[in-house]
Amino acid sequence: MGVQDIIEGKRQWRAHVARVKALPPDYQIVYKEIQRYYFKVGPVGLAEGDLLSGIVDFFEEGAAAGTGVMDLIGPDVAAFCDDLIKDTPTYADLYQASAAEGSGSPGA
């Protein structure tokens, strides 16, 4: 990764943050909870940026339609998050798989 890639990545992240800040306050709160949840759970593709930017797109559409954020995602933020990544491996999954491979009995 070169310097230009780092600069471009920062530019894209700043633009993403500006989009989040333009959302209504209740949408911002829920977005930050979703972001915190994903940073904790660690879906493998999170760094590519498609997941979080897709959520911002979804939220922008909901806000423009005048829909409340909880009406948009449902009452359980974690369940909403889990549904979005249900077929995506997480870093926890990768760790568990590697631990299971390494737990074979010695000398077997």
Rosetta blueprint (number, residue, H / E / L):
1 M L
2 G L
3 V H
4 Q H
5 D H
6 I H
7 I H
8 E H
9 G H
10 K H
11 R H
12 Q H
13 W H
14 R H
15 A H
16 H H
17 V H
18 A H
19 R H
20 V H
21 K H
22 A L
23 L L
24 P L
25 P H
26 D H
27 Y H
28 Q H
29 I H
30 V H
31 Y H
32 K H
33 E H
34 I H
35 Q H
36 R H
37 Y H
38 Y H
39 F H
40 K H
41 V H
42 G L
43 P E
44 V H
45 G H
46 L H
47 A H
48 E H
49 G L
50 D H
51 L H
52 L H
53 S H
54 G H
55 I H
56 V H
57 D H
58 F H
59 F H
60 E H
61 E H
62 G H
63 A H
64 A H
65 A L
66 G L
67 T L
68 G L
69 V H
70 M H
71 D H
72 L H
73 I H
74 G L
75 P L
76 D L
77 V H
78 A H
79 A H
80 F H
81 C H
82 D H
83 D H
84 L H
85 I L
86 K L
87 D L
88 T L
89 P L
90 T E
91 Y H
92 A H
93 D H
94 L H
95 Y H
96 Q H
97 A H
98 S H
99 A H
100 A H
101 E H
102 G H
103 S L
104 G L
105 S L
106 P L
107 G L
108 A L
